[in-house]
Amino acid sequence: MADEAEEVPNASSKVTCKLRLEFGTPEEAEKVHRSVALDNQGFLTSGVEGRAIVAEIRADSLNSLLHTLDDFLACTGVAERIVSKGA
């Protein structure tokens, strides 16, 4: 029987997540992106394409990626609610 540690993927391998968040208008996407862009430095790359924010997260582990993704989505959700109230 194989040792469990041998069955686990290499912990130093990189994991990547790409996502696209659609908004009602290009202006809304840009405002939300500007609101969260500073918090993302060093953790993910992102930009605006039309009415969407596109982002790519790279991490050394799945847990790290999930933590970054959770933070990004939480901050983006707050920014979206604030921007939509101001519209």
C-alpha positions as CSV (number, residue, x, y, z in Angstrom):
1,M,0.0,0.0,0.0
2,A,1.4,3.4,-1.0
3,D,2.2,6.0,1.7
4,E,-0.5,8.8,1.7
5,A,2.2,11.5,1.4
6,E,3.1,10.0,-2.0
7,E,-0.4,10.4,-3.3
8,V,-0.7,14.1,-2.5
9,P,0.3,16.5,-5.3
10,N,3.6,18.3,-4.9
11,A,2.9,21.1,-2.3
12,S,5.2,23.5,-4.2
13,S,3.2,23.3,-7.4
14,K,1.4,26.4,-8.6
15,V,-2.3,26.7,-8.8
16,T,-4.2,29.2,-10.9
17,C,-7.7,30.5,-11.0
18,K,-9.1,32.7,-13.8
19,L,-12.4,34.4,-13.3
20,R,-14.7,36.9,-15.1
21,L,-17.2,39.0,-13.2
22,E,-19.9,40.6,-15.4
23,F,-21.5,43.9,-14.4
24,G,-24.4,45.9,-15.8
25,T,-22.2,48.5,-17.6
26,P,-18.5,49.1,-18.4
27,E,-18.6,52.1,-16.0
28,E,-19.8,50.0,-13.1
29,A,-17.1,47.4,-13.8
30,E,-14.4,50.1,-13.9
31,K,-15.6,51.7,-10.7
32,V,-15.6,48.4,-8.8
33,H,-12.2,47.5,-10.3
34,R,-10.7,50.8,-9.1
35,S,-12.2,50.2,-5.7
36,V,-10.5,46.9,-5.2
37,A,-7.3,47.1,-7.3
38,L,-5.1,48.5,-4.6
39,D,-5.9,45.6,-2.2
40,N,-5.0,43.1,-4.9
41,Q,-1.4,44.1,-5.6
42,G,0.9,41.2,-5.4
43,F,-1.9,38.7,-5.0
44,L,-3.6,38.7,-8.4
45,T,-3.7,40.4,-11.7
46,S,-6.9,42.0,-12.9
47,G,-8.3,44.3,-15.5
48,V,-11.6,45.5,-17.1
49,E,-12.8,44.1,-20.4
50,G,-16.0,45.8,-21.5
51,R,-18.5,45.3,-18.7
52,A,-16.4,42.6,-16.9
53,I,-13.6,42.4,-14.4
54,V,-11.2,39.6,-15.4
55,A,-8.8,38.3,-12.8
56,E,-6.1,35.7,-12.5
57,I,-4.9,34.4,-9.1
58,R,-1.7,32.4,-8.8
59,A,-0.7,30.8,-5.5
60,D,1.7,28.2,-4.1
61,S,-1.1,26.1,-2.7
62,L,-4.8,25.5,-3.0
63,N,-5.5,26.9,0.5
64,S,-3.6,30.1,-0.4
65,L,-5.6,30.5,-3.6
66,L,-8.9,29.9,-1.9
67,H,-8.0,32.5,0.8
68,T,-7.1,35.1,-1.9
69,L,-10.2,34.3,-3.9
70,D,-12.4,34.6,-0.9
71,D,-10.9,38.0,0.0
72,F,-11.2,39.2,-3.6
73,L,-14.9,38.2,-3.9
74,A,-15.8,39.7,-0.6
75,C,-14.1,43.1,-1.4
76,T,-15.6,43.1,-4.9
77,G,-19.1,42.3,-3.5
78,V,-18.9,45.3,-1.1
79,A,-17.6,47.6,-3.8
80,E,-20.4,46.5,-6.1
81,R,-23.1,47.2,-3.5
82,I,-21.6,50.7,-2.9
83,V,-21.3,51.5,-6.6
84,S,-24.8,50.3,-7.4
85,K,-26.2,52.5,-4.6
86,G,-24.5,55.5,-6.1
87,A,-25.8,54.9,-9.6
